[in-house]
Amino acid sequence: MSSPSSEAPRIATANPVGTGGRLVSLDVFRGATIASMILVNNPGSWAAVYPPLRHSAWHGWTFTDMVFPFFLWIVGVAMTLSFAKRVERGDNRLRLFLHAARRAAIIFGLGLVLNGFPHFHLATWRIPGVLQRIAVCYLLATAIFLLTTWRGQAIWIAGLLAGYWMLMTLVPVPGAGAGWIEKDANLAKYVDGLVLGSHMWSQTRTWDPEGLLSTLPAVATVLFGILAGSLLRSAFTAAEKTAWLFFGGNALVFAGLVMNVWFPINKNLWTSSYVVFMAGLASIVFAGCYWLVDVKGHRGWSTPFAIYGMNAIAVYVLAGALETLLDLIQVGGPPAVSLHEYLYDHLFAPLGSPLNASLLWAVCCVLLLYAVAYGMYRRKWFVKV
């Protein structure tokens, strides 16, 4: 943890042009994204979840499939706003990269701890994960950012997306052949099984939604955010930046839908069409947030999200640990049930239909963790990794 400094978040001040200070709208967007992540990850019962709060079964997308790419896009924007000023004043780029490597290592380690907690079984300890993908994408995107201009970053995006597309559709999968992108037959699944073995997602042990090969196009998601961050630091007026974000986002959404015809939008595979489509949606949503919060100054409604966004990683880690503990602690009986099941059955299930009771539990999780985030904010505790 660190105490407030010149870099600490201040809700009351922000430069709407984005060339200095801290963008409150970025904290708001990050906070809304983390709150959404907690909402979709913590239903009262997985047997009763509204369809938009589930991931798409395979091809296609739901509200839930927007959350993770939005966060990676935000990582790219924040990286640009943080590093660009240091690069311009002549800071050593190797030192900046080593600083990023340290942060990535901590985030990756936190992900490993969450995956193993509380038993840490080495034989089946999941290696990939959400925090792990954030760490790897952050580190690789940092290297690209420090070594290239925006044109080079655009070339990297095109290369990563085209290269991944060709790998997934042209490289034959043993036992299936080339061109397969189904759940039980695709190159990403084959690579995960070959390299990770039993260290994959516990619900399958045959493929991982944050697997190795699909991390490559996920780097492009961060790079799209970096390009947006460069736009925010440009000499354009606030209105021009908003327009570029909005209309550029719509162009990307259209391009993603066109690409979907040949390479379907798919979160689990993080397909190239998914990257382009979600980067477009993130740009559109952020354009509205930027215009309302930083340009027009309408901040009253956004303050809770901004507070959430100031300790996003800390809140996410706490949410994961709390979920695990609620499932681990056994009460009642015989037979004993998990504390999660006991509280849900006795306090929430009687209040409404299974779908609404399950949603109410998730909303309460969001509110509980907001209370923690608010307490940290009031005490000026901002966790920096």
Contacts in CASP RR format, 6 or more apart in sequence:
PFRMAT RR
TARGET T0000
AUTHOR 0000-0000-0000
METHOD contacts of the structure
MODEL  1
MSSPSSEAPRIATANPVGTGGRLVSLDVFRGATIASMILVNNPGSWAAVY
PPLRHSAWHGWTFTDMVFPFFLWIVGVAMTLSFAKRVERGDNRLRLFLHA
ARRAAIIFGLGLVLNGFPHFHLATWRIPGVLQRIAVCYLLATAIFLLTTW
RGQAIWIAGLLAGYWMLMTLVPVPGAGAGWIEKDANLAKYVDGLVLGSHM
WSQTRTWDPEGLLSTLPAVATVLFGILAGSLLRSAFTAAEKTAWLFFGGN
ALVFAGLVMNVWFPINKNLWTSSYVVFMAGLASIVFAGCYWLVDVKGHRG
WSTPFAIYGMNAIAVYVLAGALETLLDLIQVGGPPAVSLHEYLYDHLFAP
LGSPLNASLLWAVCCVLLLYAVAYGMYRRKWFVKV
1 381 0 8 1.000
1 382 0 8 1.000
1 383 0 8 1.000
1 384 0 8 1.000
2 382 0 8 1.000
2 383 0 8 1.000
2 384 0 8 1.000
3 380 0 8 1.000
3 381 0 8 1.000
3 382 0 8 1.000
4 380 0 8 1.000
4 382 0 8 1.000
7 22 0 8 1.000
8 380 0 8 1.000
8 382 0 8 1.000
9 22 0 8 1.000
9 24 0 8 1.000
9 27 0 8 1.000
9 306 0 8 1.000
9 310 0 8 1.000
9 382 0 8 1.000
10 22 0 8 1.000
11 24 0 8 1.000
11 27 0 8 1.000
11 299 0 8 1.000
11 303 0 8 1.000
11 306 0 8 1.000
11 307 0 8 1.000
13 21 0 8 1.000
13 22 0 8 1.000
14 21 0 8 1.000
14 22 0 8 1.000
14 23 0 8 1.000
14 24 0 8 1.000
14 25 0 8 1.000
14 293 0 8 1.000
14 294 0 8 1.000
15 21 0 8 1.000
15 23 0 8 1.000
15 294 0 8 1.000
16 238 0 8 1.000
16 294 0 8 1.000
16 295 0 8 1.000
16 297 0 8 1.000
17 237 0 8 1.000
17 238 0 8 1.000
17 241 0 8 1.000
18 81 0 8 1.000
18 232 0 8 1.000
18 233 0 8 1.000
18 294 0 8 1.000
19 233 0 8 1.000
19 235 0 8 1.000
20 85 0 8 1.000
23 81 0 8 1.000
23 232 0 8 1.000
23 290 0 8 1.000
23 294 0 8 1.000
24 293 0 8 1.000
24 294 0 8 1.000
24 299 0 8 1.000
24 302 0 8 1.000
24 306 0 8 1.000
25 286 0 8 1.000
25 289 0 8 1.000
25 290 0 8 1.000
25 292 0 8 1.000
25 293 0 8 1.000
25 294 0 8 1.000
25 302 0 8 1.000
26 74 0 8 1.000
26 77 0 8 1.000
26 78 0 8 1.000
26 81 0 8 1.000
26 286 0 8 1.000
27 305 0 8 1.000
27 306 0 8 1.000
27 309 0 8 1.000
27 310 0 8 1.000
28 289 0 8 1.000
28 293 0 8 1.000
28 302 0 8 1.000
28 305 0 8 1.000
28 306 0 8 1.000
28 309 0 8 1.000
29 70 0 8 1.000
29 74 0 8 1.000
29 285 0 8 1.000
29 286 0 8 1.000
29 289 0 8 1.000
29 305 0 8 1.000
30 71 0 8 1.000
30 74 0 8 1.000
30 78 0 8 1.000
30 308 0 8 1.000
30 309 0 8 1.000
30 312 0 8 1.000
31 305 0 8 1.000
31 306 0 8 1.000
31 308 0 8 1.000
31 309 0 8 1.000
31 312 0 8 1.000
32 289 0 8 1.000
32 305 0 8 1.000
32 308 0 8 1.000
33 67 0 8 1.000
33 70 0 8 1.000
33 71 0 8 1.000
33 74 0 8 1.000
33 312 0 8 1.000
34 71 0 8 1.000
34 308 0 8 1.000
34 309 0 8 1.000
34 312 0 8 1.000
34 315 0 8 1.000
34 316 0 8 1.000
35 305 0 8 1.000
35 308 0 8 1.000
35 366 0 8 1.000
35 370 0 8 1.000
36 63 0 8 1.000
36 66 0 8 1.000
36 67 0 8 1.000
37 67 0 8 1.000
37 68 0 8 1.000
37 71 0 8 1.000
37 316 0 8 1.000
37 319 0 8 1.000
38 315 0 8 1.000
38 316 0 8 1.000
38 319 0 8 1.000
38 362 0 8 1.000
38 365 0 8 1.000
38 366 0 8 1.000
38 369 0 8 1.000
39 53 0 8 1.000
39 362 0 8 1.000
39 363 0 8 1.000
39 365 0 8 1.000
39 366 0 8 1.000
40 53 0 8 1.000
40 54 0 8 1.000
40 63 0 8 1.000
40 64 0 8 1.000
40 67 0 8 1.000
40 362 0 8 1.000
41 319 0 8 1.000
41 320 0 8 1.000
41 323 0 8 1.000
42 319 0 8 1.000
42 323 0 8 1.000
42 361 0 8 1.000
42 362 0 8 1.000
42 365 0 8 1.000
42 366 0 8 1.000
43 49 0 8 1.000
43 53 0 8 1.000
43 358 0 8 1.000
43 359 0 8 1.000
43 361 0 8 1.000
43 362 0 8 1.000
44 340 0 8 1.000
44 344 0 8 1.000
44 348 0 8 1.000
44 357 0 8 1.000
44 358 0 8 1.000
44 361 0 8 1.000
44 362 0 8 1.000
45 344 0 8 1.000
45 354 0 8 1.000
45 357 0 8 1.000
45 358 0 8 1.000
45 361 0 8 1.000
47 354 0 8 1.000
48 353 0 8 1.000
48 354 0 8 1.000
48 355 0 8 1.000
48 357 0 8 1.000
48 358 0 8 1.000
49 355 0 8 1.000
49 358 0 8 1.000
49 359 0 8 1.000
50 355 0 8 1.000
50 359 0 8 1.000
51 62 0 8 1.000
52 62 0 8 1.000
52 63 0 8 1.000
52 64 0 8 1.000
53 62 0 8 1.000
53 63 0 8 1.000
53 64 0 8 1.000
53 359 0 8 1.000
53 362 0 8 1.000
54 62 0 8 1.000
54 64 0 8 1.000
55 62 0 8 1.000
55 64 0 8 1.000
55 65 0 8 1.000
55 267 0 8 1.000
55 268 0 8 1.000
56 62 0 8 1.000
56 64 0 8 1.000
56 65 0 8 1.000
56 266 0 8 1.000
56 267 0 8 1.000
58 182 0 8 1.000
58 183 0 8 1.000
58 266 0 8 1.000
58 268 0 8 1.000
59 264 0 8 1.000
59 265 0 8 1.000
59 266 0 8 1.000
60 264 0 8 1.000
60 265 0 8 1.000
60 266 0 8 1.000
60 267 0 8 1.000
61 265 0 8 1.000
61 267 0 8 1.000
61 274 0 8 1.000
61 277 0 8 1.000
61 278 0 8 1.000
65 267 0 8 1.000
65 274 0 8 1.000
65 278 0 8 1.000
66 278 0 8 1.000
66 281 0 8 1.000
66 282 0 8 1.000
68 130 0 8 1.000
68 133 0 8 1.000
68 267 0 8 1.000
69 218 0 8 1.000
69 221 0 8 1.000
69 267 0 8 1.000
69 274 0 8 1.000
69 275 0 8 1.000
69 278 0 8 1.000
69 279 0 8 1.000
69 282 0 8 1.000
70 278 0 8 1.000
70 281 0 8 1.000
70 282 0 8 1.000
70 285 0 8 1.000
71 134 0 8 1.000
71 312 0 8 1.000
72 133 0 8 1.000
72 134 0 8 1.000
72 137 0 8 1.000
72 218 0 8 1.000
72 221 0 8 1.000
72 222 0 8 1.000
73 221 0 8 1.000
73 222 0 8 1.000
73 224 0 8 1.000
73 225 0 8 1.000
73 228 0 8 1.000
73 278 0 8 1.000
73 279 0 8 1.000
73 282 0 8 1.000
73 283 0 8 1.000
73 286 0 8 1.000
74 225 0 8 1.000
74 282 0 8 1.000
75 134 0 8 1.000
75 137 0 8 1.000
75 138 0 8 1.000
75 141 0 8 1.000
75 222 0 8 1.000
75 225 0 8 1.000
76 138 0 8 1.000
76 141 0 8 1.000
76 222 0 8 1.000
76 223 0 8 1.000
76 224 0 8 1.000
76 225 0 8 1.000
76 226 0 8 1.000
76 228 0 8 1.000
76 229 0 8 1.000
77 225 0 8 1.000
77 226 0 8 1.000
77 228 0 8 1.000
77 229 0 8 1.000
77 232 0 8 1.000
77 286 0 8 1.000
79 138 0 8 1.000
79 141 0 8 1.000
79 142 0 8 1.000
79 145 0 8 1.000
79 222 0 8 1.000
79 226 0 8 1.000
80 145 0 8 1.000
80 225 0 8 1.000
80 226 0 8 1.000
80 228 0 8 1.000
80 229 0 8 1.000
80 230 0 8 1.000
80 232 0 8 1.000
80 233 0 8 1.000
81 229 0 8 1.000
81 232 0 8 1.000
81 233 0 8 1.000
83 96 0 8 1.000
83 142 0 8 1.000
83 145 0 8 1.000
83 146 0 8 1.000
84 230 0 8 1.000
84 233 0 8 1.000
86 96 0 8 1.000
87 93 0 8 1.000
87 96 0 8 1.000
87 146 0 8 1.000
93 146 0 8 1.000
93 147 0 8 1.000
96 142 0 8 1.000
96 146 0 8 1.000
97 142 0 8 1.000
97 143 0 8 1.000
97 146 0 8 1.000
100 138 0 8 1.000
100 139 0 8 1.000
100 142 0 8 1.000
101 139 0 8 1.000
103 135 0 8 1.000
103 138 0 8 1.000
103 385 0 8 1.000
104 135 0 8 1.000
104 136 0 8 1.000
104 138 0 8 1.000
104 139 0 8 1.000
104 142 0 8 1.000
105 135 0 8 1.000
106 385 0 8 1.000
107 131 0 8 1.000
107 132 0 8 1.000
107 134 0 8 1.000
107 135 0 8 1.000
107 138 0 8 1.000
107 313 0 8 1.000
107 385 0 8 1.000
108 131 0 8 1.000
108 132 0 8 1.000
108 135 0 8 1.000
108 136 0 8 1.000
109 131 0 8 1.000
109 132 0 8 1.000
109 135 0 8 1.000
110 131 0 8 1.000
110 313 0 8 1.000
110 317 0 8 1.000
110 385 0 8 1.000
111 129 0 8 1.000
111 130 0 8 1.000
111 131 0 8 1.000
111 132 0 8 1.000
111 317 0 8 1.000
112 125 0 8 1.000
112 127 0 8 1.000
112 132 0 8 1.000
114 131 0 8 1.000
114 317 0 8 1.000
114 320 0 8 1.000
114 321 0 8 1.000
114 324 0 8 1.000
115 125 0 8 1.000
115 126 0 8 1.000
115 127 0 8 1.000
115 129 0 8 1.000
116 125 0 8 1.000
116 126 0 8 1.000
117 321 0 8 1.000
117 324 0 8 1.000
118 324 0 8 1.000
118 325 0 8 1.000
118 328 0 8 1.000
123 198 0 8 1.000
124 198 0 8 1.000
124 199 0 8 1.000
124 202 0 8 1.000
124 205 0 8 1.000
125 199 0 8 1.000
126 199 0 8 1.000
126 200 0 8 1.000
126 201 0 8 1.000
126 202 0 8 1.000
126 208 0 8 1.000
127 196 0 8 1.000
127 199 0 8 1.000
127 200 0 8 1.000
128 192 0 8 1.000
128 196 0 8 1.000
128 199 0 8 1.000
128 200 0 8 1.000
128 201 0 8 1.000
128 208 0 8 1.000
128 210 0 8 1.000
128 211 0 8 1.000
128 212 0 8 1.000
129 208 0 8 1.000
129 210 0 8 1.000
129 211 0 8 1.000
130 210 0 8 1.000
130 316 0 8 1.000
131 313 0 8 1.000
131 316 0 8 1.000
131 317 0 8 1.000
132 210 0 8 1.000
133 210 0 8 1.000
133 211 0 8 1.000
133 215 0 8 1.000
133 218 0 8 1.000
136 215 0 8 1.000
136 219 0 8 1.000
137 215 0 8 1.000
137 218 0 8 1.000
137 219 0 8 1.000
137 221 0 8 1.000
137 222 0 8 1.000
138 222 0 8 1.000
140 219 0 8 1.000
140 222 0 8 1.000
141 219 0 8 1.000
141 222 0 8 1.000
141 223 0 8 1.000
141 226 0 8 1.000
144 152 0 8 1.000
144 153 0 8 1.000
144 156 0 8 1.000
144 219 0 8 1.000
144 223 0 8 1.000
144 226 0 8 1.000
145 153 0 8 1.000
145 226 0 8 1.000
148 155 0 8 1.000
148 156 0 8 1.000
150 227 0 8 1.000
150 230 0 8 1.000
153 223 0 8 1.000
153 226 0 8 1.000
153 227 0 8 1.000
154 227 0 8 1.000
156 219 0 8 1.000
156 220 0 8 1.000
156 223 0 8 1.000
157 220 0 8 1.000
157 223 0 8 1.000
157 224 0 8 1.000
157 227 0 8 1.000
160 216 0 8 1.000
160 217 0 8 1.000
160 219 0 8 1.000
160 220 0 8 1.000
160 223 0 8 1.000
161 217 0 8 1.000
161 220 0 8 1.000
161 272 0 8 1.000
161 275 0 8 1.000
161 276 0 8 1.000
162 272 0 8 1.000
163 216 0 8 1.000
164 213 0 8 1.000
164 214 0 8 1.000
164 216 0 8 1.000
164 217 0 8 1.000
164 271 0 8 1.000
164 272 0 8 1.000
165 263 0 8 1.000
165 271 0 8 1.000
165 272 0 8 1.000
167 187 0 8 1.000
167 213 0 8 1.000
168 179 0 8 1.000
168 181 0 8 1.000
168 186 0 8 1.000
168 187 0 8 1.000
168 188 0 8 1.000
168 213 0 8 1.000
168 263 0 8 1.000
168 269 0 8 1.000
168 271 0 8 1.000
169 178 0 8 1.000
169 179 0 8 1.000
169 181 0 8 1.000
169 263 0 8 1.000
170 178 0 8 1.000
170 179 0 8 1.000
171 178 0 8 1.000
171 187 0 8 1.000
172 178 0 8 1.000
172 179 0 8 1.000
173 179 0 8 1.000
173 180 0 8 1.000
173 185 0 8 1.000
173 186 0 8 1.000
173 187 0 8 1.000
173 189 0 8 1.000
173 190 0 8 1.000
174 190 0 8 1.000
175 185 0 8 1.000
176 185 0 8 1.000
177 185 0 8 1.000
180 186 0 8 1.000
180 187 0 8 1.000
181 263 0 8 1.000
181 264 0 8 1.000
181 266 0 8 1.000
181 269 0 8 1.000
181 271 0 8 1.000
183 189 0 8 1.000
183 207 0 8 1.000
183 268 0 8 1.000
186 207 0 8 1.000
186 269 0 8 1.000
187 213 0 8 1.000
188 207 0 8 1.000
188 211 0 8 1.000
188 212 0 8 1.000
188 213 0 8 1.000
188 214 0 8 1.000
188 269 0 8 1.000
189 206 0 8 1.000
189 207 0 8 1.000
191 212 0 8 1.000
191 213 0 8 1.000
192 200 0 8 1.000
192 206 0 8 1.000
192 207 0 8 1.000
192 208 0 8 1.000
192 211 0 8 1.000
192 212 0 8 1.000
192 213 0 8 1.000
193 200 0 8 1.000
193 206 0 8 1.000
193 207 0 8 1.000
195 212 0 8 1.000
196 208 0 8 1.000
196 211 0 8 1.000
196 212 0 8 1.000
197 205 0 8 1.000
198 205 0 8 1.000
200 206 0 8 1.000
200 207 0 8 1.000
200 208 0 8 1.000
200 211 0 8 1.000
201 207 0 8 1.000
201 208 0 8 1.000
201 209 0 8 1.000
201 210 0 8 1.000
207 268 0 8 1.000
209 267 0 8 1.000
209 268 0 8 1.000
214 268 0 8 1.000
214 269 0 8 1.000
214 270 0 8 1.000
215 270 0 8 1.000
217 270 0 8 1.000
217 271 0 8 1.000
217 272 0 8 1.000
217 274 0 8 1.000
217 275 0 8 1.000
218 270 0 8 1.000
218 275 0 8 1.000
220 272 0 8 1.000
220 275 0 8 1.000
221 270 0 8 1.000
221 275 0 8 1.000
221 278 0 8 1.000
221 279 0 8 1.000
224 252 0 8 1.000
224 275 0 8 1.000
224 279 0 8 1.000
224 280 0 8 1.000
224 282 0 8 1.000
224 283 0 8 1.000
225 279 0 8 1.000
225 282 0 8 1.000
228 245 0 8 1.000
228 283 0 8 1.000
228 286 0 8 1.000
231 241 0 8 1.000
231 244 0 8 1.000
231 245 0 8 1.000
232 241 0 8 1.000
232 290 0 8 1.000
234 241 0 8 1.000
236 244 0 8 1.000
238 290 0 8 1.000
238 291 0 8 1.000
238 294 0 8 1.000
238 295 0 8 1.000
239 295 0 8 1.000
241 290 0 8 1.000
242 287 0 8 1.000
242 288 0 8 1.000
242 290 0 8 1.000
242 291 0 8 1.000
242 295 0 8 1.000
245 283 0 8 1.000
245 284 0 8 1.000
245 286 0 8 1.000
245 287 0 8 1.000
245 288 0 8 1.000
245 290 0 8 1.000
246 283 0 8 1.000
246 284 0 8 1.000
246 287 0 8 1.000
246 288 0 8 1.000
248 280 0 8 1.000
248 283 0 8 1.000
249 279 0 8 1.000
249 280 0 8 1.000
249 281 0 8 1.000
249 283 0 8 1.000
249 284 0 8 1.000
249 287 0 8 1.000
250 280 0 8 1.000
250 284 0 8 1.000
251 280 0 8 1.000
252 276 0 8 1.000
252 277 0 8 1.000
252 279 0 8 1.000
252 280 0 8 1.000
252 283 0 8 1.000
253 277 0 8 1.000
253 280 0 8 1.000
253 281 0 8 1.000
253 284 0 8 1.000
255 276 0 8 1.000
255 277 0 8 1.000
256 265 0 8 1.000
256 273 0 8 1.000
256 276 0 8 1.000
256 277 0 8 1.000
257 273 0 8 1.000
257 277 0 8 1.000
259 272 0 8 1.000
259 273 0 8 1.000
259 276 0 8 1.000
259 277 0 8 1.000
260 273 0 8 1.000
260 277 0 8 1.000
263 271 0 8 1.000
263 272 0 8 1.000
263 273 0 8 1.000
264 271 0 8 1.000
264 273 0 8 1.000
265 271 0 8 1.000
265 273 0 8 1.000
265 274 0 8 1.000
265 277 0 8 1.000
266 273 0 8 1.000
266 274 0 8 1.000
267 274 0 8 1.000
289 302 0 8 1.000
292 298 0 8 1.000
292 302 0 8 1.000
293 299 0 8 1.000
293 302 0 8 1.000
299 306 0 8 1.000
304 370 0 8 1.000
304 374 0 8 1.000
307 370 0 8 1.000
307 373 0 8 1.000
307 374 0 8 1.000
307 377 0 8 1.000
308 315 0 8 1.000
308 370 0 8 1.000
308 373 0 8 1.000
309 315 0 8 1.000
309 373 0 8 1.000
310 373 0 8 1.000
310 376 0 8 1.000
310 377 0 8 1.000
310 382 0 8 1.000
311 373 0 8 1.000
311 376 0 8 1.000
311 377 0 8 1.000
311 381 0 8 1.000
311 382 0 8 1.000
311 383 0 8 1.000
313 383 0 8 1.000
313 385 0 8 1.000
314 373 0 8 1.000
314 376 0 8 1.000
314 383 0 8 1.000
315 369 0 8 1.000
315 372 0 8 1.000
315 373 0 8 1.000
318 369 0 8 1.000
318 372 0 8 1.000
319 365 0 8 1.000
319 369 0 8 1.000
322 365 0 8 1.000
322 369 0 8 1.000
323 340 0 8 1.000
325 339 0 8 1.000
326 338 0 8 1.000
326 339 0 8 1.000
326 340 0 8 1.000
326 343 0 8 1.000
327 338 0 8 1.000
327 339 0 8 1.000
327 340 0 8 1.000
328 338 0 8 1.000
328 339 0 8 1.000
329 338 0 8 1.000
329 339 0 8 1.000
330 336 0 8 1.000
330 337 0 8 1.000
330 338 0 8 1.000
330 339 0 8 1.000
331 337 0 8 1.000
331 338 0 8 1.000
331 339 0 8 1.000
331 342 0 8 1.000
332 342 0 8 1.000
337 345 0 8 1.000
344 357 0 8 1.000
344 358 0 8 1.000
344 361 0 8 1.000
348 357 0 8 1.000
348 358 0 8 1.000
348 360 0 8 1.000
348 361 0 8 1.000
348 364 0 8 1.000
349 357 0 8 1.000
350 357 0 8 1.000
351 357 0 8 1.000
351 360 0 8 1.000
352 360 0 8 1.000
375 381 0 8 1.000
376 382 0 8 1.000
376 383 0 8 1.000
END
